[in-house]
Amino acid sequence: MRVKSIVLYLLILVVCLNLVLTGCALAPLIGSRIEHERLMDGVYEGSYRSLPNSAAVKVTIAEGRIVNVELMKHFASWKGKKVTEVIPRRIVSEQSTRVDAVTGATNSSRVIMNAVQRAVEKAYK
């Protein structure tokens, strides 16, 4: 009976470790070079999810440029909250969906960048 209990505890431990390690995988960057000459003016929505983070954005395009990124929803840990102003500002400033991530909040940064990329893709002619 004792051996069965130990085996059961080890099995539970392995399953829990697997969930923790796979659930915290870093979101891949899906962004590419923005083709400004193909962008249509307007407001476009995009979203992206990579557990445990998610984001929904509205991106305003004017004269072939990203002029505003509004974060509509953002789910992140307390560390990820610090990206809510920084990443949208960097995206507008650099005119790119691939900007430097905020230290300690890489996944949250990437989730926002990817949500903006999905919105920008909707703006292409």
N, C-alpha and C positions, 0 to 999 in steps of 0.2 A: 504494500500500500504506500509506503514512504517513497519508493522509487517512482511510482506513478505520479505522486504529487510533485516531485522534483522535475520530472519530465514535463508535466503540465505547466509548471511555472516557467521553465525554460522556453517552452513553445510560446507562451504568452509574451515573454520578454522579446523573443525574436520577432514576433508579429508587431509588437509596439515599436521596436527599433526600426523596422521596415517602414512603418507608417510615418514615423518622425523623419526619417532620412529622405523618403520619396516625396513627402508632403512639403518639404522645404527646399525643393529644387529651385534653382535660379531661373527666372524667366528668360527665354532666349530673346535677343534683340531682333525684331522683324523689320526695322526701318532700313531704308535705303536712301540714296541721294534724292532729294526733292527736285522734281522737274517743274520749276517755277513757271516756265512758259506754257505748261499744260494745265495749270490750276485755274478753275473757274471761281469767280467771286461768289461768296455765300457763307452760310453757317452750316457746318457739318458735324454730325455726332459720331463718336466712336467709343468702343469699349474694349477692355481686355481683362482677362482673369488668369492668374497663376497663383494657385493657393500658396499661402493664405491671403494673398492680396488681390484686389480688383479695383478697377477705375472706369468711370464713364466721363467723357469730356465733350465739350462743344468747342469747335475750332472755327474761328472767323478768318476767311481768306478775302483779301482785297488787293487788287492790282497785282495778282500773282504772288502775294506774300502772305505768310501767316502773321496776322496782326493781333490775335488774341487767342489764348487758350484758357477756357473756363472749366475748372474741375467740378463736375456736377455731383459725382459720388466717388468716394475713395475709402476703401476698407483696408486698414493697415494696423499693425501693432503701434504702440506708442512711439517707437523709433521711426516708423514709416510716416508719421504725421508731419515730420519736419520737411518733407519733400513737396507738400501741397502748394507752396508758393515758389520754391526754388526751381523746380523742374519746368513748370510752365513758362516762367520768366526766361530760363535758358533757351528753351525751344524757340520762343519768339526772337530773342536776341541773336541766336546763331542760325536761325532759319533751317533747323535740322531736327529730326526726331531722334537723332543719336547724339546726345549731349553727355557730359560727365555726370555720373550718378552721385547721389549724396552718400558720403561715407556712413556706413552703418545702416543704410536703408537702400541698398542696391536693388533688391527685388521690387520694392515700392516704386523706385525711380524708373525701372524698366517697364513696369506695368503701365505707368502713366505715359511713357514714351511710346509704347506699343498702341495704347488707346488713341493717342494723337495720330500715329501713323495710319491706323485704320480709318480715322476721320479724313485725313489728307487723301487717302486712296479714293475716297468717294468724290473728291473735288476734281479729279482728273477728267479732262475732256475725252 
